[in-house]
Amino acid sequence: MQLEQLLLHISYESVQGSQRQEVSDICYHSGKVRCGSLFVCLKGFRTDGHKYLKDAVARHAVAVVVEKDMLSAPVIGVTVVVVPDTRVALAELSAAFFDFPAKKLRMIGITGTKGKTTTAYLAANILREAGYHVGMIGTIAIYDGAKEIPAEHTTPESYEVQKYLAAMVSHGCDCCVMEVSSQGIKMQRVAGIYYDIGVFLNIAPDHIGKGEHASFEEYLACKSRLLRQCEIGIVNWDDEHKEQILDGHTCAVEYFSLQYPVDYMAEKPTFSMCEGRLLGKFVLRYGIEHVPLVMQLPGMFNVSNALAAAAIALHFSVRAEALRRGLAGASVTGRCENVSPSRRYVLLIDYAHNEMSLGSLLEMLRAFEPRRLVVLFGCGGNRSKLRRSRMGQTAGRLADFTILTSDNPRWEDAEEILDDIEEGIRKTGASYIRITDRREAITYAVREAREGDIIVLAGKGHEGYQEICGVKYPMLDHDLVTDALGQKEQKKTYL
């Protein structure tokens, strides 16, 4: 594509050099630049793409996109485009380069502190049952209509977003269900995308600290921007911050609620624990319609997620039977996922990795009145330290027994992270054990399982790695459970 054609779709301050350049690709990582590439300098938390301009030119980039006042020296031998914000420019250039694929799909964007992945999977499963070809972009994986691709971020960089959307169009997708993180909004990864439906689930203090959001106010402001780039906003009436989220919205608004008679409501919710399974049932009410629904996911917060998913689907004229089948057949990897091999106890894997999600999960599981509620978790390094003590207190308050273990220590010492969690749990006087090695901790949890227990392995969910000092070592809780069960069976046979 000609550079001058691409520049028609962005705001820029000046161009130095010829615009009559053939652009074969767009890159924001200098190591991926090839002859014909357009290199966009992005400022990140750890580095600045402007530092790698010489490398990009040496690799034969045909043009570079930079921010004003960021150049320490003139760039020679290449066309230079100066823009106010290179992140916005990357999003706009990428959309134009891939011929605006979002305009060819029905776009659904889902944001919230917790529940994005579950709601996205429920909505996608219902839509598939109704005959739609659905693409997905989210925390667990990207599905481009033909294949599944492991995800590195909840919301990928804007270039990848546009590339995946273009693949969905080429593979015949009708729509895209997309998790939209506050970080993705802040970093302009979804700039230029106008959603047919934008969904707000909830918000609570989280993702605040170095490398994330400076304050809760900034976090809230980023979430609220989704309702200024969608046609229809579906909002959780039960969230205490809904008015702030709606401030300045430009969309038509609908509400869902567990308590109040709004557009979409859940009536008569019931939950049951039977032979190693947890089930939820409720009646969906919208207008004059009442639809009985069953799902594999327990808990009122999952009823709330299901309401949001149903509201999405009803905008696609999905019939009641497809709603029933889609919800009943949906499971979400690492989200309250039942991996119990026994009818004697329940063993769940869940992604709960902050105080809000862990508290909601444990409160929900307490309602099933298990013989013991056991939780295993840790905290990620290089994230909010305040989270650790609070999660310890939450576990101590709500669980009968806690197993403290390692999560993703990243660049921090795993033992020091556990010290911070332990400080919180000690305040509650609750029973716990500390087993730093996650494999050993899960083996312990499975070995000590008793009849009537609910055991939840929290924090990692779908993640297939453990990050230590910049290296992601293969590790999946599902595999650790399988290994632990094998050891338990061997021990049983031996005895």
PyMOL commands that set and color helices and strands:
alter all, ss='L'
color gray80, all
select helices_A, chain A and resi 3-7+30-32+49-58+86-97+101-104+116-129+158-170+182-186+216-228+242-246+300-314+320-328+355-366+386-398+414-426+438-447+477-494
alter helices_A, ss='H'
color red, helices_A
select strands_A, chain A and resi 14-16+25-27+37-40+63-67+79-83+106-111+134-137+141-143+148-150+175-179+195-200+230-236+252-257+264-274+277-286+289-295+337-338+346-350+373-377+401-404+432-434+454-458+465-468+471-474
alter strands_A, ss='S'
color yellow, strands_A
deselect
rebuild
show_as cartoon
